[in-house]
């Protein structure tokens, strides 16, 4: 259980990181006004909801071991999309289509298409992992509550704001995987320190 707890915590942090990076990339395409940001967040949340619904239906039919494999596959799918997302979200949408498509419905549709697969996989993760740890009816509520709180703890943690702000300086550098994770030593202003 401790390894699963760490994995789900890391999953929450990675989801937040992906959401912010994807929103920044799509902001170049969709714009940075309130309506455009709402379209991107709406597409992200719709995918999470779809994934949760599918995950709840599928998880009930799986054994705990199968559900754990399903969770690992879902997280692997999210990671693969994160690695490949630059080509669709930035190179194609942000670079090739920015300014060409201005209709809000078309913008939402393209943002939704760009985010529905990874966010659906993200939404699958909690129901699958909940089933994987549901080996005893007496422990289900306690274990699922721990996992969910750890996953949420990985998202809005105060230490995450500094590294995320540090990635705001240059979009191509933010997108490069090698630039995503040198997070230690960055303060709230985005300046690097050798502590």
URJOLIN-V962467 format. One record per residue. RES is the residue in three letters. SS is DSSP state (~ for helix, > for strand, _ for the rest). PSI is psi in degrees with one decimal (none if undefined). D_CENTER is the distance of its C-alpha to the mean C-alpha in whole Angstrom. Layout:
res:RES ss:SS psi:PSI d_center:D_CENTER
res:RES ss:SS psi:PSI d_center:D_CENTER
//
This chain:
res:UNK ss:_ psi:-37.0 d_center:23
res:UNK ss:~ psi:-36.9 d_center:22
res:UNK ss:~ psi:-39.5 d_center:20
res:UNK ss:~ psi:-38.4 d_center:18
res:UNK ss:~ psi:-44.1 d_center:17
res:UNK ss:~ psi:-42.2 d_center:16
res:UNK ss:~ psi:-40.0 d_center:14
res:UNK ss:~ psi:-33.1 d_center:12
res:UNK ss:~ psi:-48.2 d_center:12
res:UNK ss:~ psi:-35.0 d_center:11
res:UNK ss:~ psi:-41.3 d_center:8
res:UNK ss:~ psi:-42.4 d_center:7
res:UNK ss:~ psi:-44.0 d_center:8
res:UNK ss:~ psi:-37.5 d_center:6
res:UNK ss:~ psi:-42.7 d_center:3
res:UNK ss:~ psi:-44.3 d_center:5
res:UNK ss:~ psi:-46.2 d_center:6
res:UNK ss:~ psi:-44.0 d_center:4
res:UNK ss:~ psi:-44.4 d_center:5
res:UNK ss:~ psi:-43.1 d_center:8
res:UNK ss:~ psi:-44.9 d_center:9
res:UNK ss:~ psi:-38.9 d_center:9
res:UNK ss:~ psi:-38.2 d_center:10
res:UNK ss:~ psi:-43.8 d_center:13
res:UNK ss:~ psi:-45.0 d_center:14
res:UNK ss:~ psi:-23.1 d_center:14
res:UNK ss:~ psi:-31.7 d_center:16
res:UNK ss:~ psi:-38.4 d_center:19
res:UNK ss:~ psi:-49.3 d_center:19
res:UNK ss:~ psi:-13.9 d_center:19
res:UNK ss:_ psi:170.0 d_center:20
res:UNK ss:_ psi:19.0 d_center:20
res:UNK ss:_ psi:175.8 d_center:22
res:UNK ss:~ psi:-40.9 d_center:21
res:UNK ss:~ psi:-46.0 d_center:21
res:UNK ss:~ psi:-43.5 d_center:19
res:UNK ss:~ psi:-37.7 d_center:16
res:UNK ss:~ psi:-37.0 d_center:16
res:UNK ss:~ psi:-44.8 d_center:16
res:UNK ss:~ psi:-46.1 d_center:13
res:UNK ss:~ psi:-39.7 d_center:11
res:UNK ss:~ psi:-42.6 d_center:13
res:UNK ss:~ psi:-40.6 d_center:12
res:UNK ss:~ psi:-47.7 d_center:8
res:UNK ss:~ psi:-34.0 d_center:10
res:UNK ss:~ psi:-42.8 d_center:13
res:UNK ss:~ psi:-41.1 d_center:10
res:UNK ss:~ psi:-41.9 d_center:9
res:UNK ss:~ psi:-43.6 d_center:13
res:UNK ss:~ psi:-44.7 d_center:14
res:UNK ss:~ psi:-40.0 d_center:12
res:UNK ss:~ psi:-40.4 d_center:14
res:UNK ss:~ psi:-47.6 d_center:17
res:UNK ss:~ psi:-44.6 d_center:17
res:UNK ss:~ psi:-39.7 d_center:16
res:UNK ss:~ psi:-39.0 d_center:19
res:UNK ss:~ psi:-39.9 d_center:21
res:UNK ss:~ psi:-42.1 d_center:21
res:UNK ss:~ psi:-35.0 d_center:21
res:UNK ss:_ psi:-21.2 d_center:24
res:UNK ss:_ psi:-1.0 d_center:26
res:UNK ss:_ psi:153.5 d_center:24
res:UNK ss:_ psi:163.9 d_center:26
res:UNK ss:~ psi:-39.9 d_center:24
res:UNK ss:~ psi:-41.7 d_center:24
res:UNK ss:~ psi:-38.6 d_center:23
res:UNK ss:~ psi:-37.1 d_center:20
res:UNK ss:~ psi:-41.0 d_center:19
res:UNK ss:~ psi:-41.2 d_center:19
res:UNK ss:~ psi:-41.6 d_center:17
res:UNK ss:~ psi:-46.3 d_center:14
res:UNK ss:~ psi:-40.1 d_center:15
res:UNK ss:~ psi:-41.8 d_center:15
res:UNK ss:~ psi:-45.1 d_center:12
res:UNK ss:~ psi:-36.2 d_center:10
res:UNK ss:~ psi:-39.3 d_center:12
res:UNK ss:~ psi:-41.4 d_center:11
res:UNK ss:~ psi:-43.9 d_center:8
res:UNK ss:~ psi:-41.9 d_center:9
res:UNK ss:~ psi:-43.3 d_center:12
res:UNK ss:~ psi:-40.8 d_center:10
res:UNK ss:~ psi:-40.6 d_center:9
res:UNK ss:~ psi:-32.8 d_center:12
res:UNK ss:~ psi:-6.9 d_center:14
res:UNK ss:~ psi:-28.5 d_center:12
res:UNK ss:~ psi:-39.6 d_center:14
res:UNK ss:~ psi:-39.0 d_center:17
res:UNK ss:~ psi:-51.3 d_center:16
res:UNK ss:~ psi:-35.3 d_center:14
res:UNK ss:~ psi:-57.4 d_center:16
res:UNK ss:~ psi:-43.1 d_center:20
res:UNK ss:~ psi:-61.9 d_center:20
res:UNK ss:~ psi:-55.7 d_center:19
res:UNK ss:~ psi:-38.0 d_center:19
res:UNK ss:~ psi:-48.7 d_center:22
res:UNK ss:~ psi:-33.5 d_center:24
res:UNK ss:_ psi:-5.8 d_center:23
res:UNK ss:_ psi:127.3 d_center:23
res:UNK ss:_ psi:-14.7 d_center:26
res:UNK ss:_ psi:-41.9 d_center:27
res:UNK ss:_ psi:119.3 d_center:25
res:UNK ss:_ psi:-8.9 d_center:26
res:UNK ss:_ psi:123.7 d_center:26
res:UNK ss:~ psi:-37.4 d_center:23
res:UNK ss:~ psi:-40.2 d_center:23
res:UNK ss:~ psi:-39.3 d_center:23
res:UNK ss:~ psi:-46.2 d_center:20
res:UNK ss:~ psi:-43.8 d_center:18
res:UNK ss:~ psi:-44.3 d_center:19
res:UNK ss:~ psi:-39.6 d_center:18
res:UNK ss:~ psi:-42.8 d_center:14
res:UNK ss:~ psi:-46.2 d_center:14
res:UNK ss:~ psi:-36.7 d_center:15
res:UNK ss:~ psi:-22.9 d_center:13
res:UNK ss:~ psi:-14.5 d_center:9
res:UNK ss:~ psi:-40.8 d_center:11
res:UNK ss:~ psi:-55.4 d_center:11
res:UNK ss:~ psi:-35.9 d_center:7
res:UNK ss:~ psi:-30.2 d_center:6
res:UNK ss:~ psi:-42.0 d_center:10
res:UNK ss:~ psi:-38.0 d_center:9
res:UNK ss:~ psi:-41.9 d_center:7
res:UNK ss:~ psi:-28.2 d_center:9
res:UNK ss:~ psi:-26.3 d_center:12
res:UNK ss:~ psi:-45.7 d_center:11
res:UNK ss:~ psi:-48.3 d_center:13
res:UNK ss:~ psi:-38.4 d_center:16
res:UNK ss:~ psi:-43.9 d_center:16
res:UNK ss:~ psi:-35.1 d_center:16
res:UNK ss:~ psi:-41.2 d_center:19
res:UNK ss:~ psi:-36.7 d_center:21
res:UNK ss:~ psi:-32.6 d_center:21
res:UNK ss:~ psi:-0.6 d_center:22
res:UNK ss:_ psi:65.6 d_center:24
res:UNK ss:_ psi:-21.2 d_center:28
res:UNK ss:_ psi:128.4 d_center:30
res:UNK ss:_ psi:-28.2 d_center:30
res:UNK ss:_ psi:-24.5 d_center:31
res:UNK ss:_ psi:-3.0 d_center:28
res:UNK ss:~ psi:-54.9 d_center:25
res:UNK ss:~ psi:-44.7 d_center:25
res:UNK ss:~ psi:-45.5 d_center:25
res:UNK ss:~ psi:-43.9 d_center:22
res:UNK ss:~ psi:-39.9 d_center:20
res:UNK ss:~ psi:-42.1 d_center:20
res:UNK ss:~ psi:-46.2 d_center:20
res:UNK ss:~ psi:-46.1 d_center:17
res:UNK ss:~ psi:-42.3 d_center:15
res:UNK ss:~ psi:-35.7 d_center:16
res:UNK ss:~ psi:-41.2 d_center:15
res:UNK ss:~ psi:-43.6 d_center:11
res:UNK ss:~ psi:-33.9 d_center:12
res:UNK ss:~ psi:-28.1 d_center:14
res:UNK ss:_ psi:-15.2 d_center:11
res:UNK ss:_ psi:-68.1 d_center:9
res:UNK ss:_ psi:32.6 d_center:12
res:UNK ss:_ psi:142.8 d_center:15
res:UNK ss:~ psi:-33.3 d_center:18
res:UNK ss:~ psi:-17.0 d_center:17
res:UNK ss:~ psi:-24.9 d_center:14
res:UNK ss:~ psi:-42.9 d_center:15
res:UNK ss:~ psi:-51.3 d_center:18
res:UNK ss:~ psi:-37.1 d_center:16
res:UNK ss:~ psi:-40.3 d_center:14
res:UNK ss:~ psi:-32.8 d_center:17
res:UNK ss:~ psi:-24.5 d_center:18
res:UNK ss:_ psi:2.4 d_center:16
res:UNK ss:_ psi:-5.6 d_center:18
res:UNK ss:_ psi:-39.7 d_center:21
res:UNK ss:_ psi:116.9 d_center:21
res:UNK ss:~ psi:-48.6 d_center:18
res:UNK ss:~ psi:-36.4 d_center:19
res:UNK ss:~ psi:-37.1 d_center:19
res:UNK ss:~ psi:-34.2 d_center:15
res:UNK ss:~ psi:-32.6 d_center:14
res:UNK ss:_ psi:123.8 d_center:17
res:UNK ss:~ psi:-36.8 d_center:15
res:UNK ss:~ psi:-19.0 d_center:18
res:UNK ss:~ psi:-6.8 d_center:18
res:UNK ss:~ psi:-34.8 d_center:14
res:UNK ss:_ psi:-2.1 d_center:15
res:UNK ss:_ psi:70.9 d_center:19
res:UNK ss:_ psi:-23.7 d_center:17
res:UNK ss:_ psi:144.6 d_center:21
res:UNK ss:_ psi:16.7 d_center:23
res:UNK ss:> psi:127.5 d_center:22
res:UNK ss:_ psi:-177.3 d_center:23
res:UNK ss:_ psi:-26.8 d_center:22
res:UNK ss:_ psi:-8.1 d_center:24
res:UNK ss:_ psi:0.6 d_center:22
res:UNK ss:_ psi:143.3 d_center:25
res:UNK ss:> psi:140.8 d_center:25
res:UNK ss:_ psi:147.3 d_center:28
res:UNK ss:_ psi:84.9 d_center:29
res:UNK ss:_ psi:none d_center:29
//
